[in-house]
Amino acid sequence: MTCRTLSDVQKADYTETPAILVSWFNENPENFISRFVTVDETWLHHFDPKSKVQSMARKHVTSPPPRKFHVVMSARKVVATVFWGSEGIVRIVCHEHGSTITGT
């Protein structure tokens, strides 16, 4: 594992950020938390949407029974990136493995 030292700009940001946060809190303590958005990611598998219960259908007495399907995992996975703030989820972005989220 390699250690990296902070640049002068990073050190300045590190020391200025708490002062900025305190000033935001002093200006408007009731809405302080609403200014923040956080993010987390999770892996999701694609599933066949039909389950055994979903595949059941009404049928005539003489009709053959409907085929039963089972849920199977596919080989594909996506990353769901969830952004949320104090009021709840702001946005969910799903992207395939290897792709990146851009500003747009």
C-alpha positions, 0 to 999 in steps of 0.5 A: 500500500502506498501513502500519498501526502496531501497537496497544498490545495487539499490541505487548504480545503481540509482546513477551510471546509469546517469553517464553511460548514459552521458558517452555513449552520450559523446562517440557517440552522433549520435548513443546514441538513437539507443542503447535503446529498450523499451517495452509495452504490450497490450491485443488482442482478437482472431477473426474469420478471415472471415468478410462479405466482405471476405466471398463474392465470385464470383458465377454462376447466378443460384448458391445460394448466399454464406453464410455471416459470421460475425466477432465474438470475441472468449473467448481467449485473448493473450498479445502482447509484443512489443519491439521497438527502434529508428528504429522501431519495433524490435520484437513482442511476443504474449503469452497467459494469465498467461504465462511469457516471458523468456530470450530464 
